[in-house]
C-alpha cells in the first residue's frame, strides 16, 4: 500500500481550498462578499482564507472594494471570457435574435456546462418593461422554464447531478416536486414557467438536443405576464420549436463530466 507524504496531502488540501474560494468569488453578488462570508461559503478557516485571498488579489483573481468586500478580479473575469469564446456562440445568435424580433420579448440560450446551466446568448426585448439577464448568468434548473426543458430530456443520473448542484440536500425532494412538470415537458417538447423564476414573469423554453437525444441546452422566451399572456406565449411555441430543432442533434460543447 502506497503512503502519500504528509506534505503532499497538505498541498492538495491547500489547493482545494484555494479553488473553493475561486468558485465562491465567481458567484458573488454584485456588492461582493466579506472575507468571513467567503470563508464560510467555501468551508475554509478565516485565517487560511485571508492568506489565500491576499494571494488571489496579487494575481488579479480577486478585488477588494473600498468597503472591504470582495468581488472577482480582472484576471478571473478574463478567464471566464476566454472560456466563453471556446463555445460556438456565433452559431446561436441568429436564432436568438430572430425569435426576439418575431416575438418582441427577451430570448436567451443556455448551455449545460459541468453541472450548471449558463447563458451564452441573449437578445433583450425592445420593450422597456423586461427582466434583464446577462451572458454568463447561471440559471437555476428547478426554478426556470429553461431548466425544466433541459431536465425533461436528461437521463436520471445527469438530472440528479444538476439538481444536486443547485438544490443541495433538497435535490431529491425537488425532483419529486418537478416530476409532473418534467413529464409534461417531455411529452409536449417545451416547458413553461409561471412566475417562479421571477414574480410577474412568464417564460416558455424548448431543449437543444445533442446527437444522443439528450439535452445540451435550451432556448427560452420570457416576458412580463401583463403583456406576455398565456395564449400569446403558446402561439410562439411553433417558432421556438423550429429554431431549437434546427440547432439540435449537433453536440453543442465537448462532453463535460
N, C-alpha and C positions, 0 to 999 in steps of 0.2 A: 504494500500500500504506500503510495507516494505522499510525502508530507509537504504541505505548502508552507514556505518560510513565513514567519510572522510579519516580516517587513512587507512581503508581497500582499498579504491579506490586508494590512493597514492601508497600502496604496490603493488597492481595489475599493476599499470602503470609502476612502477619501474621494476617489474619482466618482464613485456612485453618488455621494452627497453633493459633489460639485454639479453633476449632471441633473440631480434633483432640483437644485437651486436654479439652474438654467431653464428647466422645464417650467418652474413656477414663474420665473421672470417673463417667459414667453406668453404667459396667460394672465398677467396682472391687469387690473382695471386701469382706466385712463389716469386716475390720480395716484397710481402706484401702490406699493406695499411698504410697510415699515420693516426694519431688519427682523424684529421679533415675529412679525406676520410671515415673512419669508421662511424663517427658521421653523415656525410651527407647521406651515403647509408642506414643507419638504421633509419634516421629521428630523431636522438637524439641530444639534445643540447650538444655542445662540453664540457661544464663543467660537465654535467652528464655523458657523455661518458668517460671522463677522470677518474672519480671516479669508474665507472663500470669496465673499462679496467684494472685499478690497482687491483681491486678485482679478476678479472679473471686471471691476471698474478700470483697473490699469490696462486691461486688454480691450476696453471699449464694449464689453459684452453687457455691462450694467451701467446705469447712470443714476446718480443721486440728485434728486430735485432739491431746491432750496429748503423745502420743508422736511428734508431728510427721508423722504420716501423714495423707493427705488422703482425704476421703470427699465425696459430693455434699452441697452446702449446701441449706438450706431452700428457697431460691428455685428451684433446679434440681428438687427434689422436687415443688414446687408446679407447675412447668411440666409435669412428667410426668403428674401427677394431672389437670391441666386437659386434657391431650391425651387421656387415657383416657376422660374424660367425654364426648368427642365420639363415642365408639364406642357402638353400640346394645347396650350390655351388658345392660340390663334384659330385652331380648328373649331372651337366652340363659340367664339364671339359672334360670328354671323347669325347663328341660330338664336342666341340670347337677344341680340339687337332686333332681329326680325319679329320675335314674339313680343317684345316690349313695344315696338312700334305698332304692331297689329292690335294689341290689347290696350295700350295706353297705361299699363301697370308695370311695376318693377319685376324684373325677371332675373333669377340667379341660377347659376350652375355650380354644383358642389361635387367634389370627388372624395372617395374614401381613401384616406391616406393613413396608414397604420390603423389605429382604432378610432379615428376621428373623421368627421365629415367637414371638409374645408372648402369654403367658397373660392373658386378660381376665376369666375367670370360673373359680371354683374352689369345690368343696364337699368338705370333708375327711371321711375315713372316721370312723365312730363308734368304731372300734377304737383302742386305744392304740398298737398297733404299726402304724405307717404312715410313709410318706415325705412330709414336709411340703413344700409348694411355695407360692409367693405370687403373687398377681396382679402382673403386671409382669415376672415372670421370663422370660428368653429361653430357649427350648427348642432344643437342637441338632437340626437337621433329619435328620442322618445317624446319630444315636445314640438315637432315640426312636421309639416307635410312632406318636406324633402326627406327627413329621416325615416318616416313611415314608408314612403315609396321605396327607399333603399332596403330597409329591414324586411319588407314583404317579399323581396326577391333575393334573399340570402339563405344559406343553409343554417341550421340551428346553432352550430358551433361558432360561426362567424358572427351571427346575430348576437349571441350571448357575449362575445368578446366586445362588440361595440357598446352594448348596454352596460357591461361591467365597467368600462372606461368612463361612461357618462353618469351612471347612477350608483356606482359603488355597491354597497351591500344590499341595496334595494333592487338590484338588477332583475332578480327572479320575480319579484312582485310586479315590477314594471312590465316585464314580459307578459305576465298573465293579464294585466290591465289592457295591454295593447293587442291581445290575441284577436279579438273580433275585428278591430280596425285593420290589422295586417291581413287577415283572411279576405276582407272586402277589397283591400288594395290589390292583393294578388289576383283576385277574380276580375276586378274592373280594369286593371292596368294603370291606375293612378290612385293617389291618396289625397286627402284634404285635411285641413286644419281649421278649426273654428275657434279663434281667439285663445288658443292655448299658448302659442309662441309669444303672442303679444295681444293685450286687450284691444279690441276693435279691429283686428287684422284677420282677414280670410286669405287662405292660400291653397292652391292645388299644385301637385307635383307628380311627375312620372319618372321612372327609373331609366338610367342608361345601363345597358346590359353588355357584359363582356362576351367573348366568344364561347364561354361555358354557360351562358344564360344567367349568370349571377350578376347582381347589381354592382357596378363600379362607381356609380354616382347618380345624380338626378338633376332635373331642371324644375324650377318652381316659378309660379306666377303668383304674386301677392299684392293685395290692395286693401284699403280700409273697407270694412263691412258696409258703411253708409253709401259707398259708391260701387264697390265690387260685390254686388249681390250674389246670392247663391245661384240663381238661374243664369246670370251673366257669366259667372265663373265657369259653370259647367258647359256653357256654349263655347268656351275656349279649349275644352278638353281635346277635340279632334286636332286642332292646330298644335297643341302641346305634344300629343302622341306622335304626330307626323315628324316633328323635329327630333324627339328622343329616339324614335325608331330609326331615323336616318343616321343618327350618331352611334347607334348601338351595334353590338356584335363585333366591335373592334376594341381590343384592350386599350383602356384609357391611360393606364400607367403601368409601369413594371410591377409585378406582384409584390406586395409588401406584407411580410409576415408579422 
